[in-house]
Amino acid sequence: MTRPSPHSPARTASANAAARLERLPYSPYHRTIFLIIAVAFFFDSVDLGTMTFVLGSIKTEFGLSSAAAGLVASASFFGMVLGAALAGLLSDRFGRRPVFQWSMVLWGAASYLCSTAQSVDALILWRVLLGIGMGMEFPVAQTLLSEFVPAAKRGRLVALMDGFWPLGFIAAGVASYFVLPQFGWRTVFALLAIPALFVLIVRRIVPESPRWLEHRGRVAEADAVTTKIEAQVMRTLGVATLPAPARASSSASSAATAANRSRGAFREIWSAAYRRRTIMVWALWFFALLGFYGLTSWLGALMQQAGATVTKSVLYTVLISLGGIPGFLCAAWLVERIGRKPTCVAALVGAGAMAWVYGQTALHLQSAALLISAGLAMQFFMFGMWAVLYTYTPELYGTGARATGSGFASAIGRVGSLIGPYAVGVVLPIFGQSGVFTLGALSFGVAALAVAIMGIETKGLSLEALAEDEEDAPVRAYAARAGESS
């Protein structure tokens, strides 16, 4: 009878789940989990991006004023505020996996209901419901993926997952380009309900986070899931052994876990360890999303107002969105190369500068090439910003508060999303298109300032190291990196 290898799953059950997951080499199993979560994120992004392309048609059909159209565009973001806040609390209490699955069911059903709306009031109601589903999925997706992936690959993969958002935005534009002129905006929403069936694949393949299971005291389940993951990694890599997990301080870990459980996740994100991070990340999400959605929700409608046809405005918006692809790829490389904080500040400053430039170009549609070039540059930085947001946020909190911290940051961001499109509807008649893009530029500037002043660097550190007291973070980061270089 063969004895188990010293580093096989059978001999590492005593190590904690985090240490066992961190020591795993990147494998086809990790790639499969990444693709499934990213594709679900993509389908959600398609639904979110659709309003950019159909708002002009909805405004025309119902005879809406600019302010009323802004309210319709903001409705889903109101739902996202509720969904994101609920998702964090629910997934820290009941698990990442079930909340992730139910969010998909909710936005699929709500998308279909949007297609049936015969009044503005009904459409706003279903858009709120759709927003709740979308708001639930985004923070849970980033939390779930960050807890499966080792630190060496975490930043790049979470950033690449967010890259599926511009792809979803482009897919929404392509669908609108072919469907909208022929069949109308209701058919677009009906078609977008179909991808919610992807939840069946998520349910079958994606397990619960072992880090969360262990934090909740369900140690046997965490061990069983981690052992299965280890076996999958060894099978897909074709190896019989794995590196030894690092030793963890079990007493300190247990004490911290017990304290955090008794305190509650929401109180934890406002504890001394996280208070500064929470203020920073809330300011970042609020102003970044106010600027982003204030501009993108109106791109198509602003082009139509400047004289473009519906078809041409959709085509131009899709072409401009292509700038997001190199944007998120560049950010995914930079977050591991130079770090999360400098990449985030650079993306926000670039987005602000190019939003202002685009605003000056968009006043007239005399040069389509110039308009598209300025738009490509703007989207390059804005989608790079998104990639860093989703990478950076879950790294700022411990396991017991990670989803809550990410969820409330996203919820505060959705308040900005809610205000943004409506604010544009108010600003547009007074200050014109130039004023609209100046508002977006200023929003990105404030977000960049918050990160530059209060942000910490998280590159290369395990989630557990980052969860310790903030006062020790600089010393711990220096020691960890010094150890790596030696």
TANORVEN-V790834 format. One record per residue. N is the residue number from 1. RES is the residue in one letter. OMEGA is omega in degrees with one decimal (* if undefined). D_CENTER is the distance of its C-alpha to the mean C-alpha in Angstrom with 1 decimal. Layout:
n:N res:RES omega:OMEGA d_center:D_CENTER
n:N res:RES omega:OMEGA d_center:D_CENTER
This chain:
n:1 res:M omega:-179.5 d_center:48.8
n:2 res:T omega:176.9 d_center:46.1
n:3 res:R omega:179.8 d_center:44.7
n:4 res:P omega:176.5 d_center:40.9
n:5 res:S omega:-179.9 d_center:39.6
n:6 res:P omega:-176.9 d_center:38.9
n:7 res:H omega:176.4 d_center:35.2
n:8 res:S omega:-179.8 d_center:34.8
n:9 res:P omega:-177.3 d_center:32.7
n:10 res:A omega:-177.4 d_center:35.9
n:11 res:R omega:-176.7 d_center:36.6
n:12 res:T omega:-177.4 d_center:33.3
n:13 res:A omega:-178.7 d_center:32.7
n:14 res:S omega:177.4 d_center:33.8
n:15 res:A omega:-179.0 d_center:31.0
n:16 res:N omega:-174.1 d_center:27.8
n:17 res:A omega:-178.3 d_center:24.8
n:18 res:A omega:-179.7 d_center:22.7
n:19 res:A omega:-179.6 d_center:25.6
n:20 res:R omega:179.0 d_center:26.1
n:21 res:L omega:-177.1 d_center:22.6
n:22 res:E omega:-175.9 d_center:22.4
n:23 res:R omega:-178.6 d_center:25.7
n:24 res:L omega:173.0 d_center:24.8
n:25 res:P omega:178.4 d_center:25.0
n:26 res:Y omega:-170.1 d_center:22.2
n:27 res:S omega:173.4 d_center:23.4
n:28 res:P omega:177.0 d_center:23.1
n:29 res:Y omega:177.1 d_center:22.0
n:30 res:H omega:-179.5 d_center:18.8
n:31 res:R omega:178.7 d_center:18.3
n:32 res:T omega:178.4 d_center:18.9
n:33 res:I omega:178.7 d_center:16.3
n:34 res:F omega:-177.0 d_center:13.7
n:35 res:L omega:-178.8 d_center:14.8
n:36 res:I omega:179.7 d_center:14.9
n:37 res:I omega:-179.0 d_center:11.4
n:38 res:A omega:179.1 d_center:10.2
n:39 res:V omega:175.7 d_center:12.7
n:40 res:A omega:176.9 d_center:11.8
n:41 res:F omega:178.5 d_center:8.2
n:42 res:F omega:-179.3 d_center:10.5
n:43 res:F omega:177.3 d_center:12.8
n:44 res:D omega:-179.2 d_center:10.5
n:45 res:S omega:177.3 d_center:9.5
n:46 res:V omega:178.8 d_center:13.3
n:47 res:D omega:-178.1 d_center:14.2
n:48 res:L omega:-177.4 d_center:12.1
n:49 res:G omega:-174.6 d_center:13.6
n:50 res:T omega:-176.7 d_center:17.0
n:51 res:M omega:177.8 d_center:18.0
n:52 res:T omega:-173.4 d_center:18.2
n:53 res:F omega:-175.9 d_center:21.0
n:54 res:V omega:-175.7 d_center:22.8
n:55 res:L omega:179.3 d_center:23.0
n:56 res:G omega:179.4 d_center:26.2
n:57 res:S omega:177.8 d_center:27.9
n:58 res:I omega:179.5 d_center:27.1
n:59 res:K omega:-179.8 d_center:28.4
n:60 res:T omega:-176.1 d_center:31.6
n:61 res:E omega:-176.8 d_center:32.2
n:62 res:F omega:179.4 d_center:32.1
n:63 res:G omega:-173.8 d_center:33.7
n:64 res:L omega:170.3 d_center:31.0
n:65 res:S omega:178.8 d_center:31.3
n:66 res:S omega:-179.4 d_center:28.6
n:67 res:A omega:179.3 d_center:27.7
n:68 res:A omega:177.5 d_center:27.7
n:69 res:A omega:176.0 d_center:25.5
n:70 res:G omega:177.5 d_center:23.0
n:71 res:L omega:177.4 d_center:23.2
n:72 res:V omega:-179.9 d_center:22.5
n:73 res:A omega:-177.4 d_center:19.4
n:74 res:S omega:-172.3 d_center:18.2
n:75 res:A omega:-178.4 d_center:19.0
n:76 res:S omega:-179.8 d_center:15.8
n:77 res:F omega:173.0 d_center:14.0
n:78 res:F omega:176.2 d_center:16.7
n:79 res:G omega:-178.9 d_center:15.9
n:80 res:M omega:174.4 d_center:12.2
n:81 res:V omega:179.8 d_center:13.6
n:82 res:L omega:-176.7 d_center:15.7
n:83 res:G omega:-177.8 d_center:13.3
n:84 res:A omega:178.9 d_center:10.7
n:85 res:A omega:178.9 d_center:13.8
n:86 res:L omega:-175.7 d_center:15.6
n:87 res:A omega:-179.7 d_center:13.0
n:88 res:G omega:-180.0 d_center:13.0
n:89 res:L omega:-177.3 d_center:16.8
n:90 res:L omega:-176.9 d_center:17.5
n:91 res:S omega:172.2 d_center:15.6
n:92 res:D omega:179.9 d_center:17.3
n:93 res:R omega:-172.3 d_center:20.5
n:94 res:F omega:178.2 d_center:20.6
n:95 res:G omega:-178.6 d_center:18.3
n:96 res:R omega:-171.4 d_center:14.8
n:97 res:R omega:-178.3 d_center:16.4
n:98 res:P omega:179.6 d_center:18.1
n:99 res:V omega:177.7 d_center:15.4
n:100 res:F omega:-178.6 d_center:13.0
n:101 res:Q omega:-177.0 d_center:16.1
n:102 res:W omega:177.2 d_center:17.2
n:103 res:S omega:179.4 d_center:14.1
n:104 res:M omega:178.4 d_center:14.8
n:105 res:V omega:-176.3 d_center:18.4
n:106 res:L omega:-178.1 d_center:17.8
n:107 res:W omega:176.1 d_center:15.9
n:108 res:G omega:179.3 d_center:18.4
n:109 res:A omega:-178.4 d_center:21.3
n:110 res:A omega:177.9 d_center:20.2
n:111 res:S omega:177.3 d_center:19.7
n:112 res:Y omega:-179.5 d_center:23.3
n:113 res:L omega:176.1 d_center:24.6
n:114 res:C omega:-178.4 d_center:23.4
n:115 res:S omega:-178.1 d_center:25.7
n:116 res:T omega:-173.6 d_center:28.6
n:117 res:A omega:178.8 d_center:28.4
n:118 res:Q omega:178.0 d_center:31.7
n:119 res:S omega:178.7 d_center:31.2
n:120 res:V omega:179.9 d_center:28.7
n:121 res:D omega:178.9 d_center:28.6
n:122 res:A omega:180.0 d_center:27.8
n:123 res:L omega:178.8 d_center:25.0
n:124 res:I omega:179.6 d_center:23.5
n:125 res:L omega:-178.6 d_center:23.8
n:126 res:W omega:176.1 d_center:22.1
n:127 res:R omega:175.6 d_center:19.2
n:128 res:V omega:179.0 d_center:18.7
n:129 res:L omega:176.7 d_center:18.8
n:130 res:L omega:179.1 d_center:16.4
n:131 res:G omega:178.0 d_center:14.0
n:132 res:I omega:179.0 d_center:14.6
n:133 res:G omega:179.8 d_center:13.6
n:134 res:M omega:179.3 d_center:10.4
n:135 res:G omega:177.3 d_center:9.6
n:136 res:M omega:-172.8 d_center:10.6
n:137 res:E omega:-171.7 d_center:8.7
n:138 res:F omega:-178.3 d_center:4.9
n:139 res:P omega:-180.0 d_center:6.0
n:140 res:V omega:178.3 d_center:8.8
n:141 res:A omega:-178.8 d_center:7.4
n:142 res:Q omega:178.7 d_center:6.1
n:143 res:T omega:-177.6 d_center:9.4
n:144 res:L omega:-178.6 d_center:11.4
n:145 res:L omega:-178.0 d_center:11.0
n:146 res:S omega:-178.6 d_center:11.6
n:147 res:E omega:177.3 d_center:14.6
n:148 res:F omega:-168.2 d_center:16.1
n:149 res:V omega:176.2 d_center:16.1
n:150 res:P omega:-174.5 d_center:18.8
n:151 res:A omega:-176.2 d_center:18.2
n:152 res:A omega:-177.5 d_center:19.7
n:153 res:K omega:-169.7 d_center:17.1
n:154 res:R omega:-176.6 d_center:14.0
n:155 res:G omega:-177.2 d_center:12.7
n:156 res:R omega:-176.5 d_center:13.5
n:157 res:L omega:178.2 d_center:12.1
n:158 res:V omega:176.6 d_center:8.6
n:159 res:A omega:178.2 d_center:8.8
n:160 res:L omega:175.6 d_center:10.5
n:161 res:M omega:179.3 d_center:8.1
n:162 res:D omega:175.7 d_center:5.8
n:163 res:G omega:176.7 d_center:9.4
n:164 res:F omega:176.5 d_center:9.8
n:165 res:W omega:174.5 d_center:8.2
n:166 res:P omega:175.9 d_center:11.3
n:167 res:L omega:176.2 d_center:13.3
n:168 res:G omega:178.0 d_center:12.5
n:169 res:F omega:179.3 d_center:13.5
n:170 res:I omega:178.6 d_center:16.6
n:171 res:A omega:176.6 d_center:17.4
n:172 res:A omega:178.6 d_center:17.4
n:173 res:G omega:179.1 d_center:19.7
n:174 res:V omega:178.9 d_center:22.0
n:175 res:A omega:179.7 d_center:22.3
n:176 res:S omega:-178.4 d_center:23.2
n:177 res:Y omega:-177.3 d_center:25.6
n:178 res:F omega:-173.5 d_center:27.6
n:179 res:V omega:-171.8 d_center:27.4
n:180 res:L omega:-178.2 d_center:27.3
n:181 res:P omega:-175.8 d_center:30.8
n:182 res:Q omega:-169.2 d_center:32.5
n:183 res:F omega:177.1 d_center:31.1
n:184 res:G omega:-174.1 d_center:29.2
n:185 res:W omega:179.5 d_center:25.9
n:186 res:R omega:178.9 d_center:26.6
n:187 res:T omega:177.3 d_center:26.8
n:188 res:V omega:179.6 d_center:23.4
n:189 res:F omega:-179.9 d_center:21.9
n:190 res:A omega:179.7 d_center:24.2
n:191 res:L omega:-176.8 d_center:23.2
n:192 res:L omega:175.6 d_center:19.5
n:193 res:A omega:-174.6 d_center:20.3
n:194 res:I omega:-177.7 d_center:21.7
n:195 res:P omega:178.2 d_center:18.6
n:196 res:A omega:176.9 d_center:18.0
n:197 res:L omega:177.4 d_center:20.8
n:198 res:F omega:178.6 d_center:18.6
n:199 res:V omega:179.4 d_center:18.2
n:200 res:L omega:177.9 d_center:21.7
n:201 res:I omega:177.3 d_center:20.5
n:202 res:V omega:-177.7 d_center:17.7
n:203 res:R omega:-175.2 d_center:20.5
n:204 res:R omega:-167.7 d_center:22.9
n:205 res:I omega:-173.5 d_center:21.2
n:206 res:V omega:179.5 d_center:18.3
n:207 res:P omega:173.2 d_center:20.0
n:208 res:E omega:179.4 d_center:19.2
n:209 res:S omega:177.6 d_center:18.0
n:210 res:P omega:177.9 d_center:21.4
n:211 res:R omega:-179.6 d_center:20.2
n:212 res:W omega:179.9 d_center:19.5
n:213 res:L omega:-178.8 d_center:22.8
n:214 res:E omega:178.8 d_center:24.8
n:215 res:H omega:179.8 d_center:23.5
n:216 res:R omega:178.8 d_center:24.7
n:217 res:G omega:179.8 d_center:28.0
n:218 res:R omega:-169.8 d_center:27.9
n:219 res:V omega:-178.6 d_center:29.1
n:220 res:A omega:178.0 d_center:30.9
n:221 res:E omega:178.2 d_center:27.9
n:222 res:A omega:179.1 d_center:25.7
n:223 res:D omega:-178.8 d_center:28.6
n:224 res:A omega:179.8 d_center:29.0
n:225 res:V omega:-179.4 d_center:25.4
n:226 res:T omega:177.6 d_center:25.4
n:227 res:T omega:178.1 d_center:28.8
n:228 res:K omega:178.5 d_center:27.6
n:229 res:I omega:178.9 d_center:24.7
n:230 res:E omega:179.4 d_center:27.3
n:231 res:A omega:178.6 d_center:29.7
n:232 res:Q omega:179.7 d_center:27.2
n:233 res:V omega:179.6 d_center:26.3
n:234 res:M omega:-179.5 d_center:30.1
n:235 res:R omega:-176.8 d_center:30.9
n:236 res:T omega:176.8 d_center:28.4
n:237 res:L omega:-179.4 d_center:29.6
n:238 res:G omega:179.3 d_center:33.2
n:239 res:V omega:-179.1 d_center:34.0
n:240 res:A omega:-179.8 d_center:36.0
n:241 res:T omega:176.7 d_center:34.7
n:242 res:L omega:176.0 d_center:31.7
n:243 res:P omega:178.9 d_center:31.6
n:244 res:A omega:176.5 d_center:32.5
n:245 res:P omega:177.3 d_center:29.9
n:246 res:A omega:177.7 d_center:30.1
n:247 res:R omega:177.3 d_center:32.0
n:248 res:A omega:176.1 d_center:30.2
n:249 res:S omega:-171.8 d_center:31.9
n:250 res:S omega:-177.8 d_center:32.2
n:251 res:S omega:179.0 d_center:34.0
n:252 res:A omega:-179.1 d_center:31.5
n:253 res:S omega:-178.9 d_center:28.6
n:254 res:S omega:-179.9 d_center:30.4
n:255 res:A omega:179.5 d_center:31.3
n:256 res:A omega:-179.4 d_center:27.8
n:257 res:T omega:-179.9 d_center:26.4
n:258 res:A omega:179.3 d_center:29.3
n:259 res:A omega:-178.3 d_center:28.8
n:260 res:N omega:179.5 d_center:25.1
n:261 res:R omega:-177.8 d_center:25.9
n:262 res:S omega:-176.5 d_center:28.7
n:263 res:R omega:-177.0 d_center:26.7
n:264 res:G omega:-172.0 d_center:23.8
n:265 res:A omega:-177.3 d_center:20.1
n:266 res:F omega:177.0 d_center:19.9
n:267 res:R omega:-178.7 d_center:23.0
n:268 res:E omega:-178.2 d_center:21.8
n:269 res:I omega:175.3 d_center:18.9
n:270 res:W omega:176.4 d_center:21.8
n:271 res:S omega:-178.2 d_center:24.2
n:272 res:A omega:-177.4 d_center:25.8
n:273 res:A omega:-170.0 d_center:23.6
n:274 res:Y omega:-170.7 d_center:20.3
n:275 res:R omega:-178.7 d_center:21.5
n:276 res:R omega:178.8 d_center:21.2
n:277 res:R omega:-178.4 d_center:17.7
n:278 res:T omega:177.9 d_center:16.7
n:279 res:I omega:-179.2 d_center:18.5
n:280 res:M omega:-173.0 d_center:16.9
n:281 res:V omega:174.7 d_center:13.2
n:282 res:W omega:177.6 d_center:14.1
n:283 res:A omega:179.0 d_center:15.9
n:284 res:L omega:-177.1 d_center:13.2
n:285 res:W omega:-176.5 d_center:10.6
n:286 res:F omega:-174.0 d_center:13.6
n:287 res:F omega:178.3 d_center:15.3
n:288 res:A omega:-178.3 d_center:12.5
n:289 res:L omega:174.2 d_center:11.3
n:290 res:L omega:179.5 d_center:15.0
n:291 res:G omega:-175.3 d_center:15.9
n:292 res:F omega:-175.9 d_center:13.4
n:293 res:Y omega:174.3 d_center:13.9
n:294 res:G omega:-179.3 d_center:17.4
n:295 res:L omega:-171.5 d_center:18.1
n:296 res:T omega:179.6 d_center:16.4
n:297 res:S omega:-175.0 d_center:17.4
n:298 res:W omega:-173.8 d_center:20.9
n:299 res:L omega:-178.6 d_center:21.2
n:300 res:G omega:-178.4 d_center:23.2
n:301 res:A omega:178.4 d_center:25.2
n:302 res:L omega:177.0 d_center:26.1
n:303 res:M omega:178.4 d_center:27.4
n:304 res:Q omega:179.7 d_center:29.4
n:305 res:Q omega:179.6 d_center:30.9
n:306 res:A omega:174.4 d_center:31.9
n:307 res:G omega:179.7 d_center:33.8
n:308 res:A omega:174.2 d_center:31.7
n:309 res:T omega:178.9 d_center:32.1
n:310 res:V omega:-177.6 d_center:29.4
n:311 res:T omega:-178.4 d_center:29.3
n:312 res:K omega:179.8 d_center:29.4
n:313 res:S omega:177.3 d_center:26.6
n:314 res:V omega:-179.1 d_center:24.3
n:315 res:L omega:179.9 d_center:25.5
n:316 res:Y omega:-178.6 d_center:25.0
n:317 res:T omega:176.7 d_center:21.4
n:318 res:V omega:-179.6 d_center:20.6
n:319 res:L omega:178.4 d_center:22.5
n:320 res:I omega:-177.4 d_center:20.7
n:321 res:S omega:179.2 d_center:17.3
n:322 res:L omega:177.2 d_center:18.6
n:323 res:G omega:179.1 d_center:18.2
n:324 res:G omega:-176.9 d_center:14.4
n:325 res:I omega:174.5 d_center:15.4
n:326 res:P omega:179.1 d_center:17.4
n:327 res:G omega:-178.0 d_center:15.0
n:328 res:F omega:176.6 d_center:12.1
n:329 res:L omega:177.6 d_center:15.0
n:330 res:C omega:179.2 d_center:16.7
n:331 res:A omega:179.5 d_center:13.8
n:332 res:A omega:177.1 d_center:13.4
n:333 res:W omega:-175.0 d_center:17.2
n:334 res:L omega:-178.3 d_center:17.5
n:335 res:V omega:176.8 d_center:15.2
n:336 res:E omega:-177.9 d_center:17.7
n:337 res:R omega:-177.2 d_center:20.6
n:338 res:I omega:176.9 d_center:20.7
n:339 res:G omega:-176.9 d_center:18.0
n:340 res:R omega:-172.6 d_center:14.7
n:341 res:K omega:-179.9 d_center:16.6
n:342 res:P omega:178.0 d_center:18.7
n:343 res:T omega:-179.8 d_center:16.1
n:344 res:C omega:-179.3 d_center:14.0
n:345 res:V omega:-179.5 d_center:17.2
n:346 res:A omega:-179.2 d_center:18.5
n:347 res:A omega:-179.2 d_center:15.5
n:348 res:L omega:178.4 d_center:15.8
n:349 res:V omega:178.0 d_center:19.6
n:350 res:G omega:179.1 d_center:19.6
n:351 res:A omega:179.0 d_center:17.5
n:352 res:G omega:-179.0 d_center:19.9
n:353 res:A omega:-176.5 d_center:22.9
n:354 res:M omega:174.3 d_center:22.2
n:355 res:A omega:179.0 d_center:21.2
n:356 res:W omega:178.6 d_center:24.7
n:357 res:V omega:179.9 d_center:26.3
n:358 res:Y omega:179.6 d_center:24.9
n:359 res:G omega:178.0 d_center:26.2
n:360 res:Q omega:-178.8 d_center:29.6
n:361 res:T omega:-172.3 d_center:29.6
n:362 res:A omega:179.7 d_center:28.4
n:363 res:L omega:179.6 d_center:31.4
n:364 res:H omega:179.7 d_center:33.4
n:365 res:L omega:-176.6 d_center:32.8
n:366 res:Q omega:179.7 d_center:35.8
n:367 res:S omega:-179.6 d_center:34.0
n:368 res:A omega:-178.7 d_center:31.3
n:369 res:A omega:179.6 d_center:30.9
n:370 res:L omega:178.7 d_center:30.3
n:371 res:L omega:-177.9 d_center:27.8
n:372 res:I omega:179.0 d_center:25.8
n:373 res:S omega:178.4 d_center:26.1
n:374 res:A omega:178.6 d_center:24.8
n:375 res:G omega:177.5 d_center:21.9
n:376 res:L omega:179.6 d_center:21.0
n:377 res:A omega:179.0 d_center:21.0
n:378 res:M omega:-179.1 d_center:19.0
n:379 res:Q omega:175.8 d_center:16.2
n:380 res:F omega:-178.0 d_center:16.5
n:381 res:F omega:-177.0 d_center:15.6
n:382 res:M omega:179.1 d_center:13.0
n:383 res:F omega:169.3 d_center:10.8
n:384 res:G omega:175.9 d_center:11.8
n:385 res:M omega:179.7 d_center:10.5
n:386 res:W omega:-178.7 d_center:6.9
n:387 res:A omega:179.5 d_center:7.5
n:388 res:V omega:179.0 d_center:9.1
n:389 res:L omega:-176.4 d_center:6.9
n:390 res:Y omega:175.5 d_center:4.5
n:391 res:T omega:-170.1 d_center:8.1
n:392 res:Y omega:-169.3 d_center:10.0
n:393 res:T omega:-177.4 d_center:9.0
n:394 res:P omega:180.0 d_center:9.9
n:395 res:E omega:-174.4 d_center:12.9
n:396 res:L omega:-173.2 d_center:14.5
n:397 res:Y omega:175.4 d_center:15.6
n:398 res:G omega:-174.2 d_center:18.0
n:399 res:T omega:-176.4 d_center:17.7
n:400 res:G omega:-178.6 d_center:19.3
n:401 res:A omega:-174.2 d_center:16.9
n:402 res:R omega:-178.9 d_center:13.6
n:403 res:A omega:177.3 d_center:12.0
n:404 res:T omega:178.2 d_center:13.9
n:405 res:G omega:178.6 d_center:13.0
n:406 res:S omega:-177.9 d_center:9.2
n:407 res:G omega:-179.6 d_center:10.0
n:408 res:F omega:173.9 d_center:12.5
n:409 res:A omega:177.5 d_center:10.6
n:410 res:S omega:179.8 d_center:8.1
n:411 res:A omega:177.2 d_center:11.5
n:412 res:I omega:175.4 d_center:13.2
n:413 res:G omega:-179.9 d_center:10.8
n:414 res:R omega:171.8 d_center:11.6
n:415 res:V omega:174.3 d_center:15.2
n:416 res:G omega:177.0 d_center:14.9
n:417 res:S omega:180.0 d_center:13.5
n:418 res:L omega:-178.3 d_center:16.5
n:419 res:I omega:-172.8 d_center:18.9
n:420 res:G omega:-178.6 d_center:18.0
n:421 res:P omega:179.0 d_center:19.3
n:422 res:Y omega:179.0 d_center:22.2
n:423 res:A omega:177.4 d_center:23.1
n:424 res:V omega:178.2 d_center:23.3
n:425 res:G omega:178.4 d_center:25.7
n:426 res:V omega:-176.1 d_center:27.8
n:427 res:V omega:-172.8 d_center:27.8
n:428 res:L omega:-178.2 d_center:28.5
n:429 res:P omega:-175.6 d_center:32.1
n:430 res:I omega:-172.9 d_center:33.0
n:431 res:F omega:178.3 d_center:31.7
n:432 res:G omega:-176.4 d_center:30.8
n:433 res:Q omega:178.4 d_center:28.1
n:434 res:S omega:178.2 d_center:28.7
n:435 res:G omega:179.1 d_center:28.0
n:436 res:V omega:-176.7 d_center:24.7
n:437 res:F omega:172.5 d_center:23.4
n:438 res:T omega:175.3 d_center:24.9
n:439 res:L omega:178.3 d_center:23.0
n:440 res:G omega:-179.2 d_center:19.7
n:441 res:A omega:179.2 d_center:21.1
n:442 res:L omega:179.3 d_center:22.1
n:443 res:S omega:178.6 d_center:18.8
n:444 res:F omega:179.2 d_center:17.1
n:445 res:G omega:178.6 d_center:20.2
n:446 res:V omega:178.1 d_center:20.0
n:447 res:A omega:179.1 d_center:16.4
n:448 res:A omega:179.4 d_center:17.8
n:449 res:L omega:179.9 d_center:20.8
n:450 res:A omega:-179.4 d_center:19.0
n:451 res:V omega:-178.2 d_center:17.3
n:452 res:A omega:-176.0 d_center:20.7
n:453 res:I omega:-170.8 d_center:22.7
n:454 res:M omega:-175.0 d_center:20.9
n:455 res:G omega:173.3 d_center:18.3
n:456 res:I omega:176.5 d_center:19.2
n:457 res:E omega:-176.2 d_center:18.8
n:458 res:T omega:-174.8 d_center:17.3
n:459 res:K omega:171.5 d_center:18.0
n:460 res:G omega:-179.4 d_center:20.2
n:461 res:L omega:177.4 d_center:20.4
n:462 res:S omega:178.9 d_center:19.9
n:463 res:L omega:-178.3 d_center:17.7
n:464 res:E omega:177.2 d_center:21.1
n:465 res:A omega:-179.4 d_center:22.6
n:466 res:L omega:-176.8 d_center:19.8
n:467 res:A omega:-179.3 d_center:20.3
n:468 res:E omega:-175.8 d_center:23.9
n:469 res:D omega:-176.9 d_center:25.3
n:470 res:E omega:-177.4 d_center:23.9
n:471 res:E omega:-178.5 d_center:27.5
n:472 res:D omega:-172.6 d_center:27.9
n:473 res:A omega:-178.2 d_center:24.7
n:474 res:P omega:179.6 d_center:26.4
n:475 res:V omega:-178.9 d_center:29.4
n:476 res:R omega:179.8 d_center:27.4
n:477 res:A omega:-179.9 d_center:25.2
n:478 res:Y omega:-178.6 d_center:28.5
n:479 res:A omega:-178.8 d_center:30.2
n:480 res:A omega:-177.0 d_center:27.5
n:481 res:R omega:177.2 d_center:27.4
n:482 res:A omega:176.7 d_center:31.2
n:483 res:G omega:179.9 d_center:31.5
n:484 res:E omega:-175.9 d_center:29.4
n:485 res:S omega:177.5 d_center:31.6
n:486 res:S omega:* d_center:34.7
